[in-house]
Amino acid sequence: MRLKARDWPHDLRTDRPCYGIFSDEPLLLAETEKEILGYWQRAGFDQRQRITGENQWGRLREERDSLSLFAERRVVILRLDDLRPGKEAATSLAFWLQSPPAETRLLVLGPRPDAQAQKLKWFQELDQSTRCGVLLLYPPETRHWPRWIAQRLQSAQVAASSEVIADLAQRTEGNLAAAEQAIRRFAELFPGQSLTSQDLPELLGDSAQFSIFDLSEAVLAGDPNRIIRTLRRLQQNEAEPILLLWTLHRDIVLLLQLQDGSPEEILRRERIFPPRSEALLAAARRIPRQHLLESLSFCGQIDARIKGQDPRPFWPALADLALQFAAHGLAGHNIPSLQWPVAKENTP
């Protein structure tokens, strides 16, 4: 049974015998595991049996048979690395969930499954069973990041002004572990004191992490400062420029399709949901069609630079392409100039 993130702590009281927790964020996965195990431990399930290594699913069936012989209450923990494990996974889970041992709880952990993995039979066994609560954990979106930071500060009993919260959010954006570590470290070293911006450089430096999808989000939002910051960090982390170009090219094509056809049908066909769908629709309304066509042509020129067919540097061109989107609909705003460090670029 699928659970919402905001509701799941209350679900613990229903005494389900199984939970499936999935996330690509180690911090969220570890915290949720700790909370569930703590609740079960308080209910008397003190013993823990971790099933790792090969033949996990066969061993799960064996545990289902053997655990009824023991008097101790225990938790069986199954951590998955492969989300496409084959038919045995579905059979073993169905066998377990059909009649869970009264003295046993099952906790399944793993990375967040994509849309295709969620259609597999093993995941459906968990997702459709009323005996199992399934929770997919996502990191906070960019617009919610400062609020997440504020909640973490409050939980650690660390006082901070709104300016400090904004500063900490900017320095750690996309890096949950760095933000949590900095907050906990400050709470331990300076209990009862207020966090200031002067404390942040020593606590963490600039720990923000970005992916190619963060660049897409910044471009669609028309946020020039975030575009530059994201591109610089991607370059420092040696991101593949061809993937960045693919991301921008894909968004341009999507925007042209949204301007041409039925937005609802296109978004449904491409399986695009809020908040990304909202960002795409807003950009499609904001950016002139001729500009999108010109940008599409510019993508071909950048591709030639990346492949070494054009000797001109490609990182400044990627930045120019991204910033062109921000320029539209932002009349009167200060679009930052970009002096790109060509020396860092590995031009073929």
Beta strands, then each sheet from edge to edge (+ up, - down):
strand 1: 18-23
strand 2: 47-51
strand 3: 74-79
strand 4: 104-110
strand 5: 132-137
strand 6: 159-160
strand 7: 194-195
sheet 1: 2+ 3+ 4+ 1+ 5+
sheet 2: 6+ 7+
end
